[in-house]
Amino acid sequence: MARLYKCKKNNNMKMRYLKSIVMVAFLSLAAILVFDSCSTSKKTATRKGDASITANTPDYKRIKKEINTKGSEFYYPELLRRFEAADTTLTVEQLHYFYYGTATRPDYSPYKTSNYDALHKALEKETPEKEDWENAAKAIDEQLKTDPTNIRFHMYKHIVYDNLYGPDSEKTFDAYNQVVMLLSAVSSTGDGRSKETAFHVISVTDEYGIMDVFGLSPKMQSLVHDDHGQSYDVMELEENEFGLESMYFNITVSMEALDKMFGF
């Protein structure tokens, strides 16, 4: 979807996303404090030259129970309603339950068909017109109806809304906040810089959405398994402004869903 980044607002968009990362870092620190006895099991890893890093592994059994309990602050239909309304009072913990709770839903599939073709078709012109942006918005909205936590499509939504309604509109601001909220949920599990502190994601699409937000491009992808039944996508990165050589994603929940799908 490189064409989206050719719009005249590209530089401002990139800077706004980079600023959101700072916000996410602070939210991640809050998450570490909040998850003491909540939905996660905690482990501490130390990298050479770094202080101890606390990583939070989603406790899917507990998450599934809470999101299906009416009256719980983590009841999924209510979290979905609030997220779709871009409710910024949602806590990092609630966002954690919302994002990872999606992977416990009956209709969960880590490899859902994406509406990329309709999106590309809407924006195939070198300089899209208003009608093209409107068609792109329709394609995005259609995708998010059945795939509400798709980070990449939420990022596209923000870019399209920025061009359609302007950077200061409430719709654009809400779309931006939804990206930040999803990033805060994922960053509550780690920093993506090692297997021990990998970002836990519920779909491959989200891996690329996160890299898009950071402005990172992968040059090689490796699937790695450890002795504890965990699976990782290790992305070797092109040279970037953050000096990151690799980014790690824990994709265990996706692999387990795939195995179940094929009866393994």
C-alpha positions in Angstrom: 0.0 0.0 0.0 2.9 2.3 -0.8 0.6 4.6 -2.7 -1.0 5.8 0.5 2.3 7.2 1.6 2.6 9.3 -1.6 -0.1 11.6 -0.6 0.9 15.2 0.2 0.4 14.8 3.9 2.9 11.9 4.1 5.6 13.7 6.1 3.2 15.0 8.7 1.6 11.6 9.0 4.9 9.9 9.6 5.9 12.4 12.3 2.5 12.0 14.0 2.9 8.2 14.1 6.4 8.5 15.5 5.1 10.7 18.2 2.5 8.1 19.0 5.3 5.6 19.8 6.4 7.8 22.6 2.9 7.7 24.0 2.9 3.9 23.7 6.1 3.6 25.6 4.6 5.4 28.6 1.5 3.3 28.3 3.6 0.2 28.3 5.2 1.2 31.6 1.7 1.6 33.0 0.8 -1.8 31.8 3.7 -3.4 33.7 2.3 -1.9 36.9 -1.3 -2.8 36.2 -0.8 -6.5 35.2 0.7 -7.7 38.6 -2.1 -10.1 39.2 -4.3 -9.7 36.2 -4.4 -11.4 32.8 -0.7 -12.1 32.3 2.1 -14.3 33.4 5.3 -12.3 33.8 8.8 -13.1 33.0 12.0 -11.0 33.2 14.7 -11.1 30.6 18.0 -9.3 30.6 19.9 -8.4 27.4 23.5 -7.4 27.4 23.8 -3.7 28.2 20.1 -3.4 29.2 18.3 -3.3 32.5 15.9 -6.0 33.3 12.9 -6.0 31.1 9.5 -7.2 32.2 7.5 -9.1 29.5 3.8 -9.9 29.9 2.5 -13.1 28.3 -1.2 -13.1 27.6 -3.1 -15.5 29.8 -5.6 -16.6 27.2 -7.6 -18.9 29.5 -8.3 -16.1 31.9 -8.9 -13.6 29.1 -11.5 -15.9 27.5 -13.3 -16.3 30.8 -13.4 -12.5 31.5 -14.4 -11.4 28.0 -17.4 -13.7 28.1 -18.6 -12.7 31.6 -21.4 -10.2 31.5 -20.8 -7.5 34.1 -17.0 -7.9 33.8 -15.1 -4.7 32.9 -13.6 -6.9 30.2 -16.8 -8.1 28.7 -16.0 -8.2 25.0 -19.1 -6.7 23.4 -18.7 -3.6 25.7 -15.0 -3.3 25.0 -15.7 -3.5 21.2 -18.4 -0.9 21.5 -16.0 1.5 23.4 -13.1 0.8 21.0 -15.2 1.5 17.9 -16.3 4.8 19.6 -12.6 5.6 20.1 -13.1 5.8 23.9 -9.8 7.1 25.2 -10.8 6.2 28.8 -10.1 2.6 28.0 -7.2 1.4 30.1 -4.2 -0.5 28.8 -5.4 -3.5 30.7 -8.8 -3.3 29.0 -7.2 -2.9 25.6 -5.0 -5.9 26.4 -8.1 -8.0 27.1 -9.8 -6.6 24.0 -7.0 -7.3 21.5 -6.0 -10.7 22.8 -9.5 -11.6 23.6 -10.2 -11.4 19.9 -8.1 -14.6 19.5 -10.4 -16.5 21.9 -13.6 -15.7 19.9 -15.4 -18.4 17.9 -14.9 -16.5 14.7 -11.1 -15.9 15.2 -8.9 -16.7 12.3 -5.3 -15.4 12.1 -5.5 -15.5 8.3 -8.7 -13.7 7.5 -9.1 -12.5 3.9 -8.1 -8.9 3.7 -9.9 -6.3 1.6 -6.6 -5.1 0.0 -7.9 -5.5 -3.6 -10.8 -3.1 -3.0 -8.4 -0.7 -1.3 -5.9 -0.8 -4.1 -8.6 -0.3 -6.7 -9.9 2.8 -4.9 -6.5 4.4 -4.8 -5.0 3.2 -8.1 -4.8 6.8 -9.4 -1.6 8.7 -8.9 -3.6 11.6 -7.4 -6.8 10.1 -5.8 -9.9 12.3 -5.8 -12.5 12.6 -3.1 -14.6 9.8 -4.5 -11.5 7.5 -4.5 -10.8 8.3 -0.8 -14.5 7.6 -0.1 -14.3 4.2 -1.8 -11.1 3.5 0.1 -12.9 4.4 3.4 -15.7 2.0 2.5 -13.3 -0.8 1.8 -11.6 -0.2 5.1 -14.8 -0.1 7.1 -16.0 -3.3 5.5 -12.7 -5.0 6.6 -12.9 -3.8 10.1 -16.5 -5.0 10.6 -15.2 -8.5 10.9 -11.6 -7.8 11.7 -11.8 -5.0 14.3 -8.3 -5.3 15.7 -6.4 -5.2 12.4 -3.6 -2.8 13.1 -2.7 -2.3 9.5 -6.2 -1.4 8.3 -6.7 1.0 11.3 -3.5 2.7 10.2 -4.8 2.9 6.6 -8.1 4.2 8.0 -6.3 7.1 9.7 -4.4 8.0 6.5 -7.5 7.8 4.4 -9.6 9.9 6.9 -6.8 12.4 7.1 -7.0 13.0 3.3 -10.8 12.8 3.2 -11.8 14.8 6.3 -8.6 16.7 7.1 -6.1 16.3 10.0 -8.1 18.2 12.5 -11.5 16.4 12.1 -12.9 14.3 14.9 -13.1 11.3 12.6 -9.3 11.5 11.8 -8.5 12.1 15.5 -10.6 9.0 16.5 -8.9 6.9 13.8 -5.5 8.0 15.1 -6.4 7.1 18.7 -7.5 3.7 17.7 -4.1 3.0 16.2 -2.5 4.2 19.4 -4.8 2.0 21.5 -4.0 -1.1 19.6 -0.3 -0.4 19.8 -0.5 0.1 23.5 -2.2 -3.4 23.8 0.6 -5.1 21.9 3.4 -3.1 23.6 2.0 -4.3 27.0 3.6 -7.7 26.2 7.2 -6.5 25.4 9.3 -4.3 23.3 9.9 -6.6 20.3 13.7 -6.6 20.6 14.2 -10.3 21.6 12.4 -13.6 21.8 11.9 -13.1 25.5 10.3 -9.7 25.1 8.7 -10.3 21.7 5.5 -8.5 20.7 2.6 -10.9 21.0 0.4 -10.6 17.9 -2.7 -12.4 16.9 -2.2 -12.2 13.1 0.6 -11.9 10.6 -1.0 -8.7 9.3 -0.5 -7.1 12.6 3.3 -7.7 12.4 3.4 -5.7 9.2 1.1 -3.1 10.6 3.4 -2.5 13.5 6.4 -2.3 11.2 4.6 0.1 9.0 3.8 2.4 11.9 7.5 2.4 13.0 8.6 3.0 9.3 10.5 -0.3 9.3 11.0 -2.6 6.3 11.8 -6.3 6.6 14.5 -7.8 4.4 14.2 -11.4 5.7 11.7 -13.3 7.8 12.4 -16.4 9.8 10.1 -18.7 11.7 11.6 -19.9 15.0 10.4 -22.3 17.6 11.7 -22.7 21.2 11.7 -25.6 23.7 8.6 -24.2 25.5 6.2 -24.5 22.6 6.5 -20.9 21.6 6.7 -19.7 17.9 8.2 -16.5 16.7 8.5 -14.5 13.5 11.9 -12.9 13.5 12.1 -10.0 11.1 15.6 -8.9 10.0 15.2 -5.2 9.2 16.5 -2.9 6.6 18.6 0.0 7.9 16.4 2.3 9.9 16.5 5.5 12.1 16.1 3.5 15.3 19.1 1.3 14.7 17.1 -1.9 15.1 18.5 -4.9 13.4 15.6 -7.3 14.1 12.1 -7.3 15.5 10.6 -10.3 17.2 6.9 -11.3 17.2 5.4 -14.1 19.2 2.9 -15.8 16.9 2.1 -18.9 19.1 -1.6 -18.2 19.2 -1.7 -18.0 15.4 0.2 -21.2 14.9 -2.0 -23.0 17.4 -5.1 -21.8 15.5 -3.6 -23.0 12.2 -2.8 -26.4 13.7 -6.4 -26.7 15.0 -7.8 -25.7 11.6 -5.9 -28.5 9.9 -6.5 -31.0 12.8 -3.0 -31.3 14.1 
